[in-house]
């Protein structure tokens, strides 16, 4: 796959692994708060299933107990919750994270489960089809060769189809064909990221299942370690999706972009509503102030008396000046009379 600028998108496997480990370590407080309870419960469910319904290693056919369906269902639901929370933890801002990996099983989680089942069914069909075809070509005596070829092709298809699982976790409804286009040219690298690296990291914990103890403590610790490596693999898958998304030539907006702009897109409408509410409140306050001022204003008659008093005060200086003019006129008259005499 190439970008619009003609750059070839080659998934940097080593950088993806390094960034995933650094991300989990830098945000270890959030990782412990969000994912530790879910991992503890998942490991306990697996331990309880093996402890209460142990399998006889000498039996030719494994015995299945119907009660195990409850443990399987609980493990499946918790695994989906863990996966969706991990994808959001890796790709979204902190404000949009789940408070915990144990959260409500909503519509996005149900779609995630359906997409995973869809991928599993396709991979199962590919496995058996390739197995039958190769066995027909090389003979049944080389069944191991046919099985190896079928497994390799199945892992290749699984890795390429699972690249859009983070997108489904973010709420985007996309066709499965998008994953094939998005992962074009990176199928083998995705096999390393999705399968090879997680299996290598989980290998010591798988070997721990071979150790037998009375209470199954080793089995619990092994299951706990496997779920830890699963958490790392989910982060690596999310980072791979984000890297390939940057080189996508699809024109429709991605789930990552839609999730990041979902809240900012709603802000103008919220701002308008807030502004309208403020204007309405200001109008009410202004009307209340006018009513209060009108209630405090004195009656009209009192206003007239107040105006008359002001008029009297204003006219007093004029009256005094008139008195001074009259007295000065009388003085002038008396002086003229004396002069005439």
Buried (B, 14 or more C-beta within 10 A) or exposed (E): BEEEEEEEBEBBBEEBBEBBBEBBEEBEEEBEEBBBEBBEBBBBBBBBBBEEEEEEEEEEEEEEEEEBEEBEEBBBBBBBBBBBBBBBBBBBEEEBBBEBBBBEBEEBBEBBBEBBEEBEEBBEEBBEEBBEEBBEEEEEEBEEBBBEBBEEBBBBBBBBBBBBBBBBBBBBEBEEEBBBBBBBBBBEBBBBBBBBBBEEBBEEBEEBEEEEEEEBEBBBBBBBBBBBBBBBBBBBBBBBBBBBBEBBEEEEEBBBEBBBEEEEEEEEEEEEEEEEEEEEEEEEEEEEEEEEEEEEEEEEEEEEEEEEEEEEEEEEEEEEEEEEEEEEEEEEEEEEEEEEE
